[in-house]
């Protein structure tokens, strides 16, 4: 499968200011540990000038320290949040998660929601979405009344979904991506939740 991020490299310049440019591609399989190993090798052995990471927030967060230590610029396609010295070397190409989430929270408010349940990943992506949801909800006079987390590889989240449902939220926000996000919604619906469900742009 050729991902959109991979297609970019077929159209970028092969020469810059008279110097040939190369763009080796590596697949981290969505694994932060493997991503760190690959980035470390690219920096120490291949002596790359810069790294572009098309990975998730956990992958970009995991590689941020390598960027600082080696002073190698890293461009991340995910809306990772970095601070301090990491901010000087990690560049985010995607809008901040809170910017992407705002239309969903605005819609909740317009629909008369006062309480929100949160069901999201138990990693840095889930952290970013939960923090963004709490901030936006507070600005609009709403409250997150239940928050539950699950692993990306979970095969059952019945307990988390039941806890969300028992809090009787007016709406639920799922801070997850692709198939696990759909799995989370399916779990809520199969257990009887009938309210509106909102997702990130990564569904």
C-alpha positions as CSV (number, residue, x, y, z in Angstrom):
1,X,0.0,0.0,0.0
2,X,1.4,3.4,-1.0
3,X,0.4,6.0,1.6
4,X,-0.1,9.7,0.7
5,X,3.1,10.7,2.6
6,X,5.1,8.3,0.4
7,X,3.7,9.9,-2.8
8,X,5.2,13.2,-1.9
9,X,8.8,11.9,-2.5
10,X,8.1,11.2,-6.2
11,X,7.6,14.9,-6.9
12,X,10.2,16.6,-4.7
13,X,13.4,18.1,-6.3
14,X,16.2,15.6,-6.9
15,X,18.7,18.4,-6.9
16,X,19.0,21.5,-4.7
17,X,21.5,24.3,-5.4
18,X,23.5,22.0,-7.6
19,X,23.6,19.3,-5.0
20,X,21.9,15.9,-5.6
21,X,19.3,15.1,-3.0
22,X,18.1,11.7,-1.9
23,X,15.1,10.7,0.2
24,X,15.4,7.2,1.6
25,X,12.1,5.8,2.9
26,X,11.7,3.6,6.0
27,X,8.6,2.1,7.5
28,X,8.3,2.3,11.3
29,X,5.1,0.2,11.3
30,X,3.6,2.7,13.7
31,X,6.0,1.5,16.5
32,X,7.7,4.3,18.5
33,X,10.5,1.9,19.6
34,X,11.3,1.0,16.0
35,X,11.0,4.6,14.9
36,X,13.6,5.7,17.5
37,X,15.9,2.9,16.2
38,X,15.5,4.1,12.6
39,X,16.0,7.7,13.4
40,X,19.1,7.0,15.5
41,X,20.5,5.1,12.6
42,X,19.7,7.8,10.1
43,X,21.4,10.4,12.3
44,X,24.5,8.4,13.4
45,X,25.2,6.2,10.3
46,X,23.6,7.8,7.3
47,X,24.4,11.4,8.5
48,X,21.1,12.8,7.1
49,X,20.6,16.6,7.0
50,X,16.9,16.4,8.1
51,X,14.2,13.8,8.9
52,X,10.5,13.9,7.9
53,X,8.3,11.8,10.1
54,X,4.9,10.8,8.7
55,X,4.2,9.0,11.9
56,X,1.8,9.5,14.8
57,X,2.1,11.8,17.8
58,X,3.7,9.0,19.9
59,X,6.3,8.4,17.2
60,X,7.1,12.1,16.9
61,X,7.2,12.6,20.6
62,X,9.6,9.6,21.0
63,X,12.0,11.0,18.4
64,X,12.0,14.6,19.6
65,X,14.8,14.0,22.1
66,X,17.0,12.5,19.3
67,X,16.5,15.7,17.3
68,X,17.7,17.8,20.2
69,X,20.7,15.7,21.1
70,X,21.9,15.5,17.5
71,X,20.7,19.0,16.4
72,X,19.0,17.4,13.4
73,X,15.8,19.1,12.2
74,X,12.7,16.8,12.3
75,X,9.5,17.7,10.4
76,X,6.5,15.8,11.9
77,X,3.3,15.3,9.9
78,X,1.4,14.7,13.2
79,X,0.3,17.5,15.6
80,X,2.9,16.7,18.2
81,X,3.3,19.2,21.1
82,X,6.9,19.9,22.2
83,X,8.5,22.4,24.6
84,X,11.8,23.9,25.5
85,X,14.8,22.8,23.5
86,X,12.7,20.3,21.5
87,X,10.8,23.2,20.1
88,X,13.9,24.4,18.3
89,X,14.4,21.1,16.4
90,X,10.9,19.5,15.9
91,X,8.6,21.2,13.4
92,X,5.0,20.3,13.1
93,X,3.4,20.3,9.7
94,X,-0.2,19.5,10.9
95,X,-2.5,22.0,12.7
96,X,-2.5,21.6,16.5
97,X,-5.0,19.0,17.7
98,X,-7.0,21.7,19.5
99,X,-7.5,23.6,16.3
100,X,-8.8,20.4,14.5
101,X,-11.1,19.6,17.5
102,X,-12.7,23.0,17.8
103,X,-15.4,22.5,15.2
104,X,-16.6,19.3,16.9
105,X,-16.8,21.0,20.3
106,X,-18.6,24.0,18.7
107,X,-21.1,21.6,17.2
108,X,-21.6,19.9,20.6
109,X,-22.4,23.3,22.1
110,X,-24.7,24.2,19.3
111,X,-26.6,20.9,19.8
112,X,-27.1,21.8,23.5
113,X,-24.6,19.5,25.1
114,X,-23.5,20.3,28.6
115,X,-21.6,17.1,29.5
116,X,-19.0,15.1,27.5
117,X,-17.5,11.6,27.8
118,X,-14.0,11.0,26.6
119,X,-12.8,7.6,25.3
120,X,-9.3,7.7,23.9
121,X,-5.9,6.0,23.4
122,X,-3.8,5.5,26.5
123,X,-0.8,7.2,24.9
124,X,0.4,10.7,24.0
125,X,-2.2,11.0,21.2
126,X,-4.9,10.3,23.8
127,X,-3.2,12.8,26.2
128,X,-3.3,15.6,23.5
129,X,-6.9,15.1,22.6
130,X,-8.1,14.9,26.2
131,X,-6.2,18.1,27.2
132,X,-7.7,19.8,24.1
133,X,-11.2,18.6,24.8
134,X,-11.1,19.8,28.4
135,X,-9.8,23.2,27.4
136,X,-12.3,23.7,24.7
137,X,-15.2,22.4,26.8
138,X,-14.4,24.7,29.7
139,X,-14.3,27.7,27.3
140,X,-17.8,26.8,26.2
141,X,-19.3,26.1,29.6
142,X,-19.3,22.3,29.2
143,X,-17.7,19.6,31.3
144,X,-15.9,16.3,30.7
145,X,-17.8,14.0,33.2
146,X,-16.1,10.7,32.3
147,X,-12.7,9.8,30.8
148,X,-11.6,6.4,29.8
149,X,-8.5,5.2,28.0
150,X,-7.6,2.1,26.0
151,X,-4.6,0.6,24.3
152,X,-4.3,0.7,20.5
153,X,-4.3,-3.1,20.3
154,X,-7.2,-3.7,22.8
155,X,-9.6,-6.4,21.7
156,X,-12.2,-5.4,24.3
157,X,-13.1,-2.0,25.9
158,X,-16.4,-3.0,27.4
159,X,-15.5,-1.8,30.9
160,X,-14.4,1.6,29.6
161,X,-17.4,2.0,27.4
162,X,-19.8,1.0,30.2
163,X,-18.2,3.6,32.5
164,X,-18.7,6.3,29.8
165,X,-22.3,5.3,29.3
166,X,-23.0,5.2,33.1
167,X,-22.0,8.9,33.3
168,X,-24.8,9.8,30.9
169,X,-22.9,12.3,28.9
170,X,-24.7,14.4,26.3
171,X,-22.0,13.6,23.8
172,X,-18.9,11.4,23.5
173,X,-15.5,12.3,22.0
174,X,-13.3,9.5,20.8
175,X,-9.6,10.5,20.9
176,X,-8.3,7.7,18.7
177,X,-7.5,7.0,15.1
178,X,-8.4,4.7,12.2
179,X,-9.7,1.2,13.0
180,X,-9.4,1.4,16.9
181,X,-11.6,4.6,16.7
182,X,-14.3,2.8,14.8
183,X,-14.0,-0.1,17.3
184,X,-14.5,2.3,20.2
185,X,-17.7,3.7,18.6
186,X,-19.0,0.2,17.8
187,X,-18.4,-0.7,21.4
188,X,-20.4,2.3,22.7
189,X,-23.3,1.7,20.3
190,X,-23.5,-2.1,20.9
191,X,-23.7,-1.4,24.7
192,X,-26.7,1.0,24.2
193,X,-25.2,4.5,23.9
194,X,-27.6,6.5,21.7
195,X,-26.0,10.0,21.9
196,X,-23.8,11.7,19.4
197,X,-20.3,10.6,19.0
198,X,-17.5,12.8,17.7
199,X,-14.0,11.8,16.4
200,X,-10.7,13.3,15.5
201,X,-9.7,13.9,11.8
202,X,-7.8,10.6,11.9
203,X,-10.9,8.3,11.9
